[in-house]
Amino acid sequence: MIVLSGCAPMHNDDAPLAQKTPPQQLDTKLPPELAHGWPGSDWWRGYHDSQIDRLVERALKDSPDLAVVQQRIKLAQAQTQMQEASDGPQMDFSANIERQKMSQEGVMGPFALTDPAAGTTGPYYTNGTFGLTASWDLDLWGKNRSEVEAKVGVMRAKQAEMAQAKQVISANVVRLYWDMQTLLALKDVKQQTLAAQKSIVDVELKLYDEGINSSVDGVENNIDFVKTQQQIDDIDGRINMAKAQLAAITGDAHAAENIKPALLPEVKSRMPDHIGYELLARRPDLQEAHWYIESSLSSVEAAKAAFYPDVNLGAFLQNDALHLSDLFRGSAQQMGVIGGFTLPIFDSGRLNANLDIVRAESNLSIASYNKAVVGAVNDVTKAASQLNAVAAENEHQLTILKGTQKLKTLATARYKAGLISSARMSAATLPDLSEQAKAIELHGQWLNADVQLVSALGGGYRAGTA
């Protein structure tokens, strides 16, 4: 049996938007002493700090954000398998029993009578059926295959989303860790500053008690002392906030409680000589956007294929009898083959509207991808520029620090020789401590810029290997 249902005309199909690519060379050269290349997949191990390794491992293991993405991947995999299964041949076995009373006034009226000559034993019958049915959509125009490819694209996009989530989590953990270490080092210098200021204030009070100077002389020093106390209180608050953030991101309330102070390491940033197309494969967010484009293009092809004839094959092999006693007789067997042909002729614009929708969604995916490419290039340029600027500031700060340390050493020697008082010696150390605090803050900014550059370069991700 051939079934002819009705070809709807397809509107002019516009070409998809063009996809952007990064320039081959960016003006992001780092100082020549820094190594070149892309960050590794475990880039944080380059700091050689076991505390970082443990924190990142814990965050990646128990992150609720990753758990959400993992379930999205499983859902996309299941949807892909479902679409793949619907593209193949189907076979079912079914059996049923039906007890019914025939109506004498209906089409089956004669069966409501009891007439042995006619073979009717009505009006009650127990009908039985069992057998196999099979069907297969031949998919001559690739509609089903395109839908499968669309699902595969979504699944791969979710996998790239997982890599992006891991990259964001690891970068945040490392950034928070170095922020905390910077604050701990800064607090130590501020406590030294507080001790020196207290020594000066104590001397001023002693001189005032002995009537050597007036109370006004020590007011400014006392104000500086209180300001330093305020700064230490502020640092303590920022340390507690960093601990809370680390606890939240690792899922462990005690993750940051046992962190020991560590020296801020030398920054050895890595920057490839050429960016270009490789940035597309190194950024998981760009890969995610790329696979959404691939999925949307497959959806467009499926929407186009819907305009063409649909050919289906079906077959059945069954036993069917009005009486259960006859169900297993050879005479109760029936079989058949069905060929189905469906051709859309007039659908009030439904197919064209669907094509317009999926084409608009595809162009939206491409536009979002192009925006992400521009953003990725800007991220790299901005991160490299910031790293260069902070590196230069650190270099200048080290020069200043060498000068203040010489003055401090000279003051200490004069104090030991009895040429100056302890108060003047403490006052001479304050400029050096102030520059040490600036150096620590700049070093922390340098480490932060280093992590930002790693993130901009994709955090060690590479398409096809993650």
ZIMOUR-V130867 format. One record per residue. RES is the residue in three letters. PHI is phi in whole degrees, 0 to 359 (NA if undefined). OMEGA is omega in whole degrees, 0 to 359 (NA if undefined). D_CENTER is the distance of its C-alpha to the mean C-alpha in whole Angstrom. Layout:
BEGIN
res:phi:omega:d_center
RES:PHI:OMEGA:D_CENTER
RES:PHI:OMEGA:D_CENTER
END
This chain:
BEGIN
res:phi:omega:d_center
MET:NA:178:53
ILE:249:181:51
VAL:252:179:49
LEU:251:184:49
SER:264:181:47
GLY:152:NA:47
CYS:NA:182:44
ALA:290:182:42
PRO:289:178:42
MET:270:176:38
HIS:295:178:38
ASN:302:183:37
ASP:266:181:34
ASP:289:177:32
ALA:288:179:30
PRO:292:177:26
LEU:298:177:25
ALA:283:180:25
GLN:265:180:22
LYS:281:173:21
THR:229:180:21
PRO:292:174:21
PRO:295:183:25
GLN:294:184:26
GLN:233:176:27
LEU:248:178:25
ASP:277:185:28
THR:228:183:25
LYS:293:176:28
LEU:269:176:28
PRO:307:187:31
PRO:299:181:33
GLU:285:180:33
LEU:274:183:29
ALA:292:178:28
HIS:251:178:26
GLY:136:179:23
TRP:272:177:20
PRO:295:178:18
GLY:279:181:18
SER:295:176:15
ASP:245:187:17
TRP:304:183:17
TRP:293:178:18
ARG:291:178:21
GLY:294:176:23
TYR:279:178:24
HIS:55:179:26
ASP:230:183:25
SER:296:179:25
GLN:294:177:24
ILE:297:182:21
ASP:303:181:20
ARG:293:182:21
LEU:295:181:19
VAL:294:179:16
GLU:300:181:17
ARG:293:181:17
ALA:295:181:14
LEU:287:182:12
LYS:279:189:15
ASP:243:183:15
SER:291:175:12
PRO:295:178:12
ASP:298:179:9
LEU:293:179:8
ALA:297:178:11
VAL:296:181:10
VAL:295:179:8
GLN:299:178:11
GLN:292:175:13
ARG:296:178:12
ILE:295:179:12
LYS:298:178:15
LEU:296:179:16
ALA:296:177:15
GLN:296:179:17
ALA:296:178:20
GLN:295:177:20
THR:295:179:21
GLN:298:178:23
MET:296:180:25
GLN:292:177:25
GLU:298:181:27
ALA:294:181:29
SER:289:181:30
ASP:276:183:31
GLY:262:178:34
PRO:292:182:37
GLN:237:176:38
MET:221:181:41
ASP:227:170:42
PHE:249:180:45
SER:219:177:46
ALA:211:178:49
ASN:207:176:51
ILE:234:183:54
GLU:226:175:56
ARG:257:185:59
GLN:216:175:60
LYS:246:181:64
MET:283:177:65
SER:272:178:66
GLN:288:184:69
GLU:264:182:69
GLY:266:180:65
VAL:300:181:65
MET:269:183:65
GLY:307:180:68
PRO:303:181:70
PHE:285:178:68
ALA:281:181:69
LEU:265:174:73
THR:260:183:74
ASP:220:181:76
PRO:305:181:76
ALA:294:179:78
ALA:273:180:75
GLY:81:178:72
THR:255:182:71
THR:229:185:71
GLY:288:6:69
PRO:268:183:68
TYR:264:178:66
TYR:223:171:64
THR:248:185:61
ASN:274:178:59
GLY:231:179:56
THR:216:170:54
PHE:208:178:52
GLY:160:184:50
LEU:249:171:47
THR:230:182:45
ALA:223:178:43
SER:211:180:41
TRP:204:173:39
ASP:276:186:38
LEU:293:176:38
ASP:51:183:36
LEU:297:184:38
TRP:256:174:36
GLY:80:181:32
LYS:299:181:31
ASN:295:179:30
ARG:297:178:28
SER:295:178:26
GLU:293:176:25
VAL:296:179:24
GLU:298:177:22
ALA:296:178:20
LYS:294:178:19
VAL:298:178:18
GLY:299:178:16
VAL:297:180:14
MET:299:180:14
ARG:292:176:12
ALA:296:179:10
LYS:293:177:8
GLN:295:176:9
ALA:294:176:7
GLU:298:177:4
MET:298:179:5
ALA:298:178:6
GLN:295:179:3
ALA:297:178:3
LYS:297:181:7
GLN:295:180:7
VAL:296:181:7
ILE:295:182:9
SER:297:179:11
ALA:295:179:12
ASN:295:179:13
VAL:297:181:15
VAL:296:180:17
ARG:297:178:17
LEU:296:180:19
TYR:298:182:21
TRP:289:173:22
ASP:299:181:23
MET:293:179:25
GLN:295:177:27
THR:296:180:28
LEU:293:178:29
LEU:296:178:31
ALA:293:180:33
LEU:294:179:33
LYS:297:179:35
ASP:298:179:37
VAL:293:180:39
LYS:295:177:39
GLN:292:174:41
GLN:296:178:43
THR:297:180:44
LEU:298:179:45
ALA:296:179:47
ALA:295:179:49
GLN:294:178:49
LYS:296:178:51
SER:299:180:53
ILE:292:180:54
VAL:297:179:54
ASP:299:179:56
VAL:295:179:59
GLU:299:179:59
LEU:294:181:60
LYS:294:179:63
LEU:294:179:64
TYR:293:179:64
ASP:297:181:66
GLU:272:176:69
GLY:78:182:69
ILE:279:178:68
ASN:224:181:66
SER:269:181:65
SER:293:181:62
VAL:294:185:60
ASP:299:184:60
GLY:263:184:57
VAL:296:183:55
GLU:298:179:53
ASN:295:180:52
ASN:292:177:51
ILE:297:179:49
ASP:299:179:47
PHE:298:180:47
VAL:292:177:45
LYS:300:179:43
THR:294:176:42
GLN:299:177:42
GLN:299:180:39
GLN:297:178:37
ILE:294:177:37
ASP:299:179:36
ASP:296:178:33
ILE:298:178:32
ASP:300:179:32
GLY:296:179:30
ARG:291:177:27
ILE:295:179:27
ASN:297:178:27
MET:293:178:24
ALA:297:177:22
LYS:298:180:23
ALA:296:180:22
GLN:293:177:19
LEU:295:178:19
ALA:298:181:20
ALA:291:186:17
ILE:283:178:14
THR:267:183:16
GLY:74:182:18
ASP:233:183:21
ALA:297:183:24
HIS:252:185:26
ALA:299:185:23
ALA:259:185:24
GLU:293:185:28
ASN:256:178:29
ILE:289:180:27
LYS:265:177:30
PRO:302:180:31
ALA:225:178:30
LEU:295:177:31
LEU:290:187:29
PRO:282:173:28
GLU:290:182:29
VAL:275:178:26
LYS:236:184:26
SER:292:178:23
ARG:242:181:23
MET:218:180:23
PRO:294:178:23
ASP:293:180:26
HIS:230:179:25
ILE:262:174:22
GLY:52:185:22
TYR:298:186:21
GLU:295:178:19
LEU:298:180:17
LEU:296:181:15
ALA:272:184:15
ARG:264:181:13
ARG:257:180:11
PRO:297:179:8
ASP:293:177:7
LEU:288:177:11
GLN:294:177:11
GLU:300:179:9
ALA:295:179:11
HIS:298:182:14
TRP:288:173:14
TYR:293:175:14
ILE:296:180:17
GLU:301:178:18
SER:297:182:18
SER:293:178:20
LEU:295:176:23
SER:294:177:23
SER:296:177:24
VAL:296:179:26
GLU:297:178:28
ALA:294:179:28
ALA:294:177:30
LYS:292:182:32
ALA:296:180:33
ALA:294:179:34
PHE:284:187:37
TYR:263:182:39
PRO:300:178:41
ASP:250:182:40
VAL:248:180:42
ASN:233:173:42
LEU:246:177:44
GLY:219:178:45
ALA:208:176:47
PHE:215:175:49
LEU:221:190:51
GLN:219:164:53
ASN:248:184:56
ASP:219:181:57
ALA:213:176:60
LEU:289:179:62
HIS:243:180:63
LEU:301:181:61
SER:294:180:64
ASP:259:190:64
LEU:296:185:60
PHE:262:175:60
ARG:284:177:63
GLY:298:181:63
SER:290:180:64
ALA:275:183:61
GLN:282:175:59
GLN:220:181:57
MET:209:180:54
GLY:188:176:53
VAL:233:182:51
ILE:237:172:49
GLY:248:183:47
GLY:251:180:45
PHE:226:182:45
THR:242:181:43
LEU:234:180:43
PRO:289:179:42
ILE:246:180:45
PHE:223:183:44
ASP:227:180:41
SER:60:177:42
GLY:88:183:39
ARG:298:182:36
LEU:295:179:35
ASN:293:177:35
ALA:296:179:33
ASN:296:178:30
LEU:296:178:30
ASP:298:180:30
ILE:295:184:27
VAL:291:176:25
ARG:293:178:26
ALA:296:177:25
GLU:297:178:21
SER:295:179:21
ASN:295:175:22
LEU:295:177:20
SER:298:180:17
ILE:293:178:19
ALA:298:178:19
SER:296:178:16
TYR:297:180:15
ASN:299:177:18
LYS:297:180:17
ALA:294:178:14
VAL:296:178:16
VAL:299:178:18
GLY:297:180:16
ALA:296:178:14
VAL:298:179:18
ASN:295:178:19
ASP:300:181:16
VAL:295:181:18
THR:299:181:22
LYS:295:181:21
ALA:295:179:20
ALA:294:179:22
SER:296:179:25
GLN:296:179:24
LEU:296:177:24
ASN:299:182:28
ALA:296:181:29
VAL:292:178:28
ALA:298:178:30
ALA:294:178:33
GLU:298:179:33
ASN:298:180:33
GLU:298:178:36
HIS:294:181:38
GLN:295:178:37
LEU:296:178:38
THR:295:178:42
ILE:297:183:42
LEU:295:177:42
LYS:298:179:44
GLY:293:181:47
THR:292:177:46
GLN:293:176:47
LYS:295:178:50
LEU:296:179:51
LYS:295:179:50
THR:297:179:52
LEU:296:180:55
ALA:295:179:55
THR:296:180:55
ALA:295:179:58
ARG:293:178:60
TYR:294:180:59
LYS:295:178:60
ALA:277:178:63
GLY:80:183:64
LEU:274:179:64
ILE:225:181:61
SER:279:178:61
SER:296:179:58
ALA:296:179:56
ARG:292:177:57
MET:294:177:55
SER:296:179:52
ALA:297:181:52
ALA:289:180:52
THR:278:185:48
LEU:299:178:47
PRO:300:180:46
ASP:294:179:44
LEU:296:178:42
SER:297:179:41
GLU:288:175:40
GLN:297:179:38
ALA:298:178:36
LYS:297:180:35
ALA:296:179:34
ILE:295:180:32
GLU:297:178:30
LEU:295:178:30
HIS:296:176:29
GLY:298:177:26
GLN:295:179:25
TRP:296:178:25
LEU:296:178:23
ASN:298:178:20
ALA:294:177:21
ASP:297:179:20
VAL:295:178:17
GLN:298:179:16
LEU:293:177:17
VAL:302:179:15
SER:296:181:12
ALA:296:179:14
LEU:272:174:15
GLY:101:175:11
GLY:61:177:12
GLY:88:179:14
TYR:287:172:12
ARG:213:183:14
ALA:301:178:14
GLY:93:181:16
THR:240:182:16
ALA:254:NA:13
END
